[in-house]
Amino acid sequence: MVAWKRLLILFGGFHESTRDYIYYSDVYAFSLDTFTWSKLSPSGPGPTPRSGCLMSVTPQGSIAIYGGYSKQRVKKDVDRGTQHSDMFLLKSEEGGEGKWMWTRINPSGIKPTLRSGFSVAVAPNHQVLLFGGVCDEEEEESLEGMFFNDLYFYDAIRNRWFAGQLKGPKSEKKKRRRGKAEACENTSEQEQGVANSPEPLEVVKEVVAEDGTVVTIKQVLAAPSLAAGPPPEDEDGTLEPSRAPVEPCPRSNAMLAVKHGLLYVYGGMFEAGDRQVTLSDLYCLDLHKMEEWKTLVEMDPKTQEWLEETDSEEDSSSGEGAEGGDEDQDVDSGESGEEEEGCHG
């Protein structure tokens, strides 16, 4: 849902019950003047039914809709999900009050890879920011997801996607320039050592559950280029130890907010085997500088709680617990009554 002038525009969504599900592609508008809903009937071919899509108002006054997720039943008890990557504009027709039209667009540039569960925010210069998500690989009996922590921007004025690339800390860039002459002198030695180039750096984070289970998050970082030369030195000549870059681990359904050009990313979830891990960390990135992520709040493993029961088991256990609670109350009241009689006696 997005705010457009004095209207709130709602598109798509889904409803799921214990027996069936349905996805929508309809459009509704809520008036902030009359506090009433109305159904819109845009002309032209629009998006297929879906939920979880990107919605954002463009500088030109249109509403951009990208991606989303839907599923359909292919045979009894077997569903197949679809991760959409198409993009549309919902425009208000000039001169026709209440008339809207769909237009399918095909932006240029570096588009996001196929995914769902991504998060969206409006970046400076009215660009749309997309972060993270998951690409599910479905088989009839299994579902495995690849999670992301990358950034993409959509420029509606140029109708172009581009990937968000971090530049690295400014101090490190200056030191690289200062050491460029020294790196040139050692070019021949570096060329000889290409065959023995370092392997990518693997960063391992561990989340320990209360039951003692250890969930490992692995991130593979590209090895530093040989042309970068030796580790940078401080002004006093001492070597500065290299450190792995800070960044949010891959996740889906994170919460985003942009304030004064700073992007905040909180929480989300990822899967480790058959378990879902809910995150509670908080990161910040300056979208003007695009240098590096900063950790504001690290995730506390003690807050993790594993819920392994199914809904039916939980319902039955809660029902048994309620009945058991009544029995316990009866026993307790009987015991307390006996104690009271003994005291009075």
Secondary structure, DSSP 4 states (H G I P E B T S, - for coil): -EEETTEEEEEEEEEE-SS-EEEEEEEEEEETTT--EEEE--BS--PPS-BS-EEEE-TTS-EEEEEEEEEEEEETTEEEEEEEEEEEEEEEPTT-TT-EEEEEE--EE-PPPS-BS-EEEEPGGG-EEEEEEEEEEE-SS-EEEEEEEEEEEEETTTTEEEE------HHHHHHHHHTHHHHHHTHHHHHHTGGGPPPPEEEEEEEE-TTS-EEEEEEEEPPPPGGG-SPPB-TTSPBPPP-PPP-PPSBBS-EEEEETTEEEEEEEEEEETTEEEEEEEEEEEETTT---EEEEE---GGG-------HHHHHHHHHHHHHHHHHHHHHHHHHHHHHHHHHH-
